[in-house]
């Protein structure tokens, strides 16, 4: 039988069997208002509402059981949206996602401002990165030249000739900032479709919010990478932060959606394979058409 996760006041009490929870309710270790969840459930539910424990406690009065889990949200942002609660939510996503996201409404409209705070925080780093794009490209070209200048001649020439116009750079930053929540929503659709293939009962809205939270945590932490113009430092930091970023993102997303982080990773891995296959297929098709034309 699947284990039950129990939490109280945003803090996890542990994982227990049905019998352990029953004995805990009888001894007073657990309260009827404690929230519980196990794999397959879409959200956390009070122990008083579990059919398995109906015989352990007397039926709870109507005023004890809230009509909605939103009344007992554990997400700082939903309790009181502010810059302080934004960083508290980011901290929770990084350090204790399962306790932080025990219960919440996770409505897209409520998190649009949250997403825009992330986008605005990233603006200075994006501008700095745009300003040093040419320098980074030149460093990459120098590195490729030291490896095999003949083999990478075309790539080196393109990198050396690539320059970003200030107007284009500003336009890119503005578009990214304005449409940031909706870019995330687009990726949320792909994650939602993938989780449906894994037969997970999740909503599209909650999936989008889960991505907004998890990617905000990753972006805020890794934004300093954009400040490193030298090629060697830049790519070293990217390489070092890649795996931790994936872990943080998958854990936070899974905590909001109440699914396994391995399934979240599996969905993105499958989409990556699909993208690679499509690109390869398109490349072969274009190559075939070129040969026919010649």
N, C-alpha and C positions, 0 to 999 in steps of 0.2 A: 504494500500500500504506500502511496506517495506521502512524503513527509509534509508537515504543515509549518509554514513560517508564521511566527507570532511577533507582533510589535505593539509598543505602547509609547505614546508621546514622542513620536519620530525616532524611537530607539528600538532596535531589534532585540527581542528576548531570546531568540534562538530558533532552532528547527526541531520539531517534535513529532512523535507518532500520535494517532488519534487517542490511544489509551493514555499517553502521557499528558495530553491536553485535558482529558477528562479528569484524571487524578489531580492535575493542577487547578482545575476549576473547583473541585471539591475541597481542596486544601487552602484555597485562597491565593495560590501562587499566580493564577491568571484571573482576570476580571472579565465579566460579560461584555464590557466595552472595549476590550482589547481587539485589535484588528488582526485578521489572519488571512493567509493566502497559500495556495498550493498550485503546482503546475497545471495549466489548463484553464484556470480562472482568469477572467478579464480584468478584475480589480480586487482590492482587499475588502473583506467583509467582516463585520463584528462577529465575535464568537457566539453571541446570543442569537444570531440569524442562521447558524449552521444547524442543519437537521441532525447531524451526528451527535450534537450536544443538547438536543431538545429535552432528553430525559434527565440530564444532569442538573440543570437549573430550571426554576420556574419560568414560565413565559414572561418575557420582559414587557413592562408597560409600554404603551405606544409612545409616551414622551421620552423614553429612555433610548429607543432605537431611532436614530435620525433617518429621515426620508432619503437623504442623499449623503454620500461619503464626502461631498464638498464641504459639509459643515464641520468636518474634522480633518481638514486638509493638513498634510505635514510638509507641504512645499512652502518655503519662506516667501517666494514671489507671490503665491496665491493668497497668502495671509495678508500681506500689505505691500503692494507693488511700489518699489522705490529702488534707488541705486544701491542702498545697503542690502536690501533683500535680494537684489540681482546677484551681488557677489556672494551672499550666503548660499544661494541656490547653486551657483557655479562651484563653490567650495564643496557643497554636498554631492554634486555630480562627480567631483574628482575623488573625494575621500570616503563618502558613505552613501552611495546612490540608493541602495536598497532601503535604508532607513529614511532618507530624505524624501523619496517618492513613494512612500507607503500608500498614501491616499491623496488624491487631487482631482480637480475637474479636468485639467489638461485640454482646455478649449483653445482653438487656434486664435480667436480674436483676443483672448487674454494675453497671449504670448507674442503678439505682433510688436508691441512696445519692447518686450524683452529682446526680440531679434534685432530691432533697430538700435538698441543700446550696444549690442555686440558689433553691429556694422559700424556705428560711429566710433567705437573704441579702436576699430581696426583701420579707420581712415588714415591716421598719421603714419601707420606702418605701411599701408598700401602706397601712399604718396612717396615715402622714402624708398620703397622697393622700385617704384616706377622711375624715380630719379636715377637709380643706380643700375637699371636694366642693361644699359650699354656697357657699363664696366663689367658686369657679371658675364655678359656675352663675350667680351674680349678675353676675360680670364679663361672661359671655357675653350675659346678658340686657341689660346696659347697652350692649354693642356692637351688638346687634340693634336696640335702641331708637334708637341714633344713625344706623343705616342706614335703617330704615323701620319705625317702631313700629306702624303700622297693618297692614302686610303680615304682620309676625311677631307679632301680638298674642297669638295662642294659645300660640305657642312661648315667648314672653316670660313669660306668666302661669304656664305650667307650670314653667319654670326658677326663677321666683321662689318658687313654692310648694313646690318639691322640697326636702325635708330628709331626711337620712339618720339614722335612729335609731342610737345607739351600739351597741345590741345587734345590729342588722342588719349594721352595719359589721364588728363583730368576727366575726360568724358567717360573713360573706363571706370575710374574710381566712383564717379557720381552714379553711373548706372548700377554698379555693384551695390552701392549703399542704398539706393532707392528701392531696388528690387530684391534685396537680400532675403527677406522672409519668403518671397515667392519662388526664388531659386531653391531654397530649402524644401518648400512644399512640393516642387517638381520631383526632387530626389525622394521625398517621402512617398510619392505615388509608387515608385519602383520598389521601395522597401516594403510597402503595404502589399503589393502584388506578390512579392516573393514570400512574405510570411503567410499569405493565403495559400500558397502552394504547400507550405509546411503545415497547413490546417490549423493555423493560429487564429483565435477569435479576437482580432484587434480591429479598431476603427481607423479609417483614413485620417481623421482629425487628430486622434491621439498619436498616431504614427508620425505625423508631421511635427507635432509638438515635441515628441521624443527626440527627433533629429535636431530641432531648433536648440534644445537644451544641451544635447551631447556635443554637437558641433560648436556651440558657443563656448563650452568648456575647453574643447580642444583648441579652438582658434585663439582664445584669450591667452592660454598658456603658451602656445607655440608662436605667437605673433612676433616675439623677439627675433625669430629666424630671419624675418624680413629686414632686420636692421643690419645684417651681416652681408656686406657687399662682396668681400673676397670670395672667390670661387671655392677654395678648399674648405674654409670655415662654413660657408653656406651649405654645401652638400654634406659635410660631416654632421652638422646639426640636423639636417633633414633626415639623414640615415639613422642617427641616434634616436630621434624622436618619433620615427615612423611606427615602430611596434608599440611603444607606450601610448601613442595617440589612438591606434586601432583598439587597444585594450580599453582605454578610457571611454571611447565612443561607444563600443559595443556594450560595455557594462552599464553605462548611463542609459542608453537606449533601451536595453533589456529591462532595467529597473522600472522605467516608466511604463513599458508595455506589459510587464509581468510575464516575460518569456525568457527562454534561455539565451545568454549572450552568444553561445555557439551557433544558434539558429540565425541570429542577426549577422554574425560573421559569414555564415554559410550563404545567406541571401546575397550579400555583396560579392562574395567569391563567385557565385553562379552568374551574377550580372557581369562580372569582369570577364568570365569565360565567354559569355554570349557576345560581349562587345569585341573581344579578340577574334572570335570566329567570324563575326560580321565584317570586321575590318579586313581580315585575310581573304574572305570570300569576295569582297568588293575589289580588293587588290588584284586577285586572280582574274576576275571578270574584266576589269579595265585593261589588264595586261593582254588578255585574250582578244579583246576588241582592237587593241593597238596593233597586234600582229595581223589580224584580219585586214585592217585598214591599210597596212603596209603591203 
